[in-house]
Amino acid sequence: MIRGDIQAWSVAAEISIAFQPIVSVTQNRIAIYGYEALARDSGGACPPLLAGACASEEVYALNFHCQRLALMTASVMGLPASLAMNVMPGVICHPRYGIREIMYFAQEIGFPINRIILEITELERVPDYRPLRRHIDEFRQEGLRVALDDFGTGFNGLNTLLELRPDIIKIDMALIRKIETDRDRQALLFGICSGGERLGMKLVAEGIESLDTVKILSRENIDLMQGYLFARPQIGVLPTVDPATREQVARMFATLPCPAPAGDAAGAPALCQ
């Protein structure tokens, strides 16, 4: 029944779900921390309506549809790790498309709430955080985690971080690019890392495309990463890190004096090699 619903919804909206892994990279192993669900249209791109992301009932409805499709697809595929899904802040309290409805849907199909990460996007200004926190905290008691997506761009700044107190901060790839040689970027990134650690928040570095980037992040004990180096988003499968990349990373770690020692295995409800 669920598989039939997935097919019907996908055909109706011409949308599929691609998955990209978020990995924990340490001197001992590369482990899957979770998968981000990404909506893709018939051409393999982000649907234009979501890419523009101007707040509207139509956008909220499509976002809700994509979340349900992601949950159903992950459930059918037997996803063994956490599932990260994007959500616009303005829809969190929506009576029809909000966080309560998506959490109730997850319960209905038997997907554990403690394996859901809601990634709050940066494309909307939030005039009042109090109702958002009330709705989010209701399900945090059941294990829901919240991430700030693309932190450092758009409206996801320090005020959003302090008001919502996310569990995870995802650093936008614009900051990660050139991190190997740009000392200003390094200082800013490591300042965010230090502050996040003091506040009990995990840091995910996005847009990882080279071993040099992994090296400099690992030197500062940043181990949660996401990017093309490890796997590109794929529709209908759960990508894994290929053996050649694992070997290259292992060789790189052998050259580091102080690599990330323990990783974030404790932070993931389910990990797979």
C-alpha positions in Angstrom: 0.0 0.0 0.0 2.8 2.4 0.9 4.7 1.6 -2.3 1.6 2.2 -4.4 1.1 5.6 -2.7 4.7 6.5 -3.4 4.3 5.8 -7.1 1.0 7.7 -7.3 2.4 10.8 -5.6 5.5 10.7 -7.6 3.7 10.5 -10.9 1.2 13.2 -9.9 3.9 15.8 -8.9 6.7 14.4 -11.1 8.9 14.4 -8.0 11.3 11.8 -6.7 13.5 11.7 -3.6 17.2 11.5 -3.8 19.4 10.6 -0.8 22.8 11.9 0.0 24.8 10.6 3.1 26.0 12.6 6.0 29.1 10.8 7.2 31.2 10.7 10.3 34.9 10.7 9.2 37.5 9.7 11.8 40.9 7.9 11.9 39.1 4.6 12.6 36.3 4.6 10.0 33.9 6.4 7.8 30.4 5.8 9.1 27.0 6.9 7.9 25.4 9.3 10.4 22.3 9.9 8.3 20.9 10.7 4.9 19.5 14.0 3.6 16.4 13.6 1.5 16.4 15.9 -1.6 13.4 16.6 -3.8 14.1 16.1 -7.6 11.9 16.9 -10.5 11.7 14.9 -13.8 14.9 16.5 -15.0 16.8 15.6 -11.9 16.9 19.1 -10.5 15.4 20.7 -7.4 11.7 21.6 -8.3 11.7 25.3 -9.4 8.9 26.1 -6.9 11.1 24.9 -4.0 14.3 26.4 -5.4 12.7 29.9 -5.5 11.3 29.2 -2.0 9.1 32.3 -1.7 6.7 31.6 1.1 3.2 30.7 -0.2 0.5 28.0 0.5 1.6 26.3 -2.8 5.2 26.1 -1.7 4.2 24.9 1.8 2.0 22.2 0.3 4.7 21.0 -2.0 7.3 20.9 0.8 4.8 18.9 2.9 4.3 16.5 0.0 8.1 16.1 -0.4 8.5 15.4 3.3 5.8 12.6 3.3 7.3 11.2 0.1 10.7 11.1 1.8 9.4 9.4 4.9 7.5 6.8 2.9 10.4 6.1 0.5 12.9 5.8 3.5 10.4 3.5 5.2 10.1 1.2 2.2 13.8 1.2 1.6 14.5 0.3 5.2 16.7 3.3 5.8 19.0 2.3 8.7 20.1 5.7 9.8 18.7 9.2 10.5 16.6 11.0 7.8 17.2 14.7 7.3 14.4 16.7 5.6 14.2 20.4 4.7 11.5 22.6 6.2 10.8 26.3 5.8 10.4 28.1 9.2 7.1 29.7 8.2 5.4 26.3 7.8 6.4 24.8 11.1 3.3 26.1 12.9 0.9 25.6 9.8 -2.3 23.9 10.8 -2.3 21.7 7.7 1.3 21.4 6.5 3.2 22.0 9.8 5.5 19.9 12.0 2.7 18.3 13.9 1.1 16.9 10.7 4.4 15.5 9.4 5.2 13.9 12.8 1.8 12.3 13.0 2.3 11.0 9.5 5.7 9.5 10.5 3.9 7.8 13.4 1.2 6.5 11.2 3.6 4.7 8.8 5.9 3.6 11.7 8.9 5.8 11.0 10.7 6.5 14.4 10.6 10.2 15.3 14.0 9.9 17.0 15.5 9.2 13.5 14.1 12.4 12.0 16.2 15.6 11.6 14.3 18.7 10.4 16.7 21.0 8.6 15.3 24.6 8.9 16.1 26.4 5.7 17.5 30.0 5.6 15.1 31.6 3.1 12.5 33.1 5.4 12.7 35.8 8.1 11.2 34.7 11.4 9.4 37.5 13.2 8.6 35.5 16.4 10.5 32.4 17.4 8.3 31.5 20.4 5.6 29.5 18.5 8.2 27.7 16.5 10.0 26.6 19.7 6.7 25.4 21.2 5.9 23.2 18.2 9.5 21.9 17.9 9.9 21.2 21.6 6.7 19.1 21.7 8.4 16.5 19.5 11.9 16.9 20.8 10.7 15.0 23.8 10.3 12.1 21.5 13.7 12.4 20.0 13.2 14.8 17.1 16.4 16.7 16.2 16.6 20.1 14.5 19.3 21.4 12.2 20.0 24.9 10.9 20.7 24.4 7.2 23.2 26.6 5.3 24.2 28.4 8.5 25.8 31.7 7.7 23.6 32.6 4.7 20.2 34.1 4.3 18.2 34.4 7.6 20.0 31.5 9.4 22.3 33.6 11.5 23.2 33.9 15.2 19.8 35.1 16.3 18.1 32.0 14.8 20.8 29.8 16.4 20.2 31.3 19.9 16.4 31.4 19.7 15.9 27.8 18.3 18.9 26.2 19.9 19.3 23.6 17.2 20.9 20.2 17.7 22.9 20.5 14.5 24.5 23.4 12.6 25.1 22.8 8.9 27.8 25.1 7.6 27.0 26.3 4.1 29.4 25.2 1.4 30.2 28.9 0.6 32.2 29.0 3.8 33.8 25.6 3.3 35.1 26.4 -0.2 38.7 27.5 -0.2 38.9 26.7 3.6 42.3 25.0 2.9 44.0 28.3 2.0 41.7 31.1 3.3 42.7 31.9 6.9 39.7 34.2 7.4 37.3 31.3 6.5 39.3 29.0 8.9 39.0 31.5 11.8 35.2 31.9 11.2 34.6 28.2 10.8 36.5 27.2 13.9 34.9 30.0 15.9 31.5 28.6 15.0 32.7 25.1 15.9 33.9 26.2 19.3 30.7 28.0 20.0 28.6 25.1 18.8 30.5 22.7 21.0 30.0 24.9 24.1 26.2 25.0 23.3 26.1 21.2 22.8 25.4 21.5 19.1 27.0 19.3 16.4 28.6 20.7 13.3 28.2 19.4 9.8 30.4 20.7 7.1 28.7 20.8 3.7 30.1 20.8 0.2 33.1 18.5 0.8 34.8 17.8 -2.5 38.5 17.2 -1.7 40.8 15.3 0.7 42.5 18.6 1.5 39.2 19.9 2.9 38.8 16.7 5.0 42.3 17.1 6.3 41.9 20.7 7.6 38.5 19.9 9.1 39.9 16.8 10.8 42.8 18.7 12.3 40.2 20.7 14.2 38.2 17.6 15.2 35.3 18.4 12.9 34.2 14.9 11.7 30.6 15.2 10.4 30.7 16.0 6.7 28.6 15.9 3.5 29.6 16.3 -0.1 30.4 14.9 -3.5 33.7 13.4 -2.2 31.8 10.8 -0.3 28.7 10.4 -2.5 26.4 12.3 -4.8 22.7 12.3 -4.3 21.0 9.3 -5.9 17.3 8.6 -6.6 16.0 5.3 -5.4 19.1 4.1 -3.6 21.0 4.8 -0.4 24.5 5.8 -1.6 27.5 4.5 0.3 31.1 5.7 0.3 33.1 3.7 -2.2 36.2 1.6 -1.1 38.6 3.8 -3.1 37.6 6.9 -1.2 37.7 5.1 2.1 41.3 4.1 1.3 42.3 7.6 0.3 40.9 9.0 3.5 42.6 6.4 5.6 46.0 7.2 4.0 45.3 10.9 4.6 44.6 10.3 8.3 47.9 8.4 8.6 49.7 11.7 7.8 47.9 13.8 10.5 49.5 14.4 13.9 46.1 14.9 15.7 43.2 13.6 13.7 39.6 13.6 15.0 39.9 10.8 17.6 36.4 9.5 18.4 34.0 10.8 15.9 30.3 11.2 16.4 29.1 7.6 16.5 27.3 8.3 19.8 25.2 11.0 18.1 23.5 8.7 15.5 20.6 6.4 16.5 21.8 4.0 13.8 25.1 3.8 12.0 26.1 1.6 9.1 29.6 1.1 7.7 
